[in-house]
Amino acid sequence: MDIFGKCMNFNKAHEVIEMGIYPYFQPLSANDGPRVEMNGQETIMLGSNNYLGLTHDPRVIKAALNATKKYGTSCSGSRFMNGTLDLHLELEDKLAKFMKKEAALIFSTGFLANLGAISALAGKDDYIIIDKADHASIYAGIQAAFGAIVKRYKHNDMEDLEKIMKSLDPEKGKLIISDGVFSMEGDIVNLPELIKIAQKYNARVYIDEAHGLGVLGEHGRGVGEYWGLEDKVDLVMGTFSKSLASMGGFVAGSRKVIDYIKHSARALIFTAAPFPAATAAALKALEIIEQEPERIKKLNEISRFMHHSLKDIGFDIGKSNHTPIIPLYIYDDIKTMYFWKQLFNAGLFTNAVLPPGVPPKQSLIRTSYMATHTKEDLNQAIEILEKIGKKNGVI
Ligand SMILES: Cc1ncc(COP(=O)(O)O)c(C=O)c1O
């Protein structure tokens, strides 16, 4: 049997390409933040995680350019060996203070932060308990946590979580992991209940703040701040690829735990360090978030406006609440791609999300918003969505 056999028989993507509705790997030829150029036409971007619009802030761009001039384009090695810069340590220090934790550790991507931290912490005979809708990088982490016993509870269902916790051996180590803001559904973890259950069953809590950082809470510290429960979360994970306008990721927690991960995580030790420009851009973006909290307020106003507008027009937006991720449920895979294509042709870029990104028959158009979207961008987007929604019988 040829291991490449499955590749030779893989036609799924090509069938959709031939139907003219393939929504993935679409190239951008210019990017201004809220507006981009795609397929030769100006397009409103409703598919980005650039929540605070900082990728085009002149101060962030300047910081990235200066770091490239000073340190070069690459660290050319692992953090563990030759690849640690003073900039990395400065960013770790700043992140720890911002997240109100003793220490932080940065990785080259958010994906690697989850993969590295989870697989370093959990091993033989430990329990990892995750929300079924957790991000793929958390799944990668549990797969690499050799010997750990994995349990999955129904999405944000605290009764199901408690049922599972009750059934576990009380003597074994337990780590409950949840996304803070769920990346496709746009809803928020029920942290108060999750923490109550964790305390009752002596489990540690790990929250992925990828979509909460810079978005939720008065200062943008995420769902922990949103619920007023930051000190009850043992370990927070975040990424630079969303509000922090860069690339990279981190975990923050107690000094002892961070030190252990630092000396155990294969995804940190055996990969190249975050490059200078990325590190400097994240550092500057974090500084701006601290100095200009009005950006978070603006993003929240925009999110609220879009929730109301899309609901009023008649879209099914599921359980999305208070976040800039607003799904439009279409349910059927092919209809979702047709819908996506019509939006794209009309000058609106969104994300078509199909299984395994969501459960079967839960396909959706993921829309997301930035603090830098103008009223004109948003009104134009609503007009297109309403017109195409009606035409397709979605609303
Ligand atoms: C919830 C969540 N966690 C982790 C990641 C991985 O982060 P990155 O893209 O920075 O590697 C993402 C990004 O897609 C995410 O949505």
The ligand as a Gaussian input file, in Angstrom:
#p B3LYP/6-31G(d) Opt

LIG

0 1
 C       -8.011000      30.227000      19.790000
 C       -6.702000      30.217000      19.066000
 N       -5.618000      29.736000      19.687000
 C       -4.423000      29.691000      19.075000
 C       -4.258000      30.147000      17.784000
 C       -2.922000      30.049000      17.114000
 O       -2.350000      31.288000      17.029000
 P       -1.363000      31.709000      15.828000
 O       -2.167000      31.855000      14.593000
 O       -0.803000      32.984000      16.322000
 O       -0.346000      30.633000      15.690000
 C       -5.347000      30.687000      17.110000
 C       -5.198000      31.222000      15.738000
 O       -5.740000      30.824000      14.797000
 C       -6.607000      30.700000      17.749000
 O       -7.692000      31.160000      17.111000

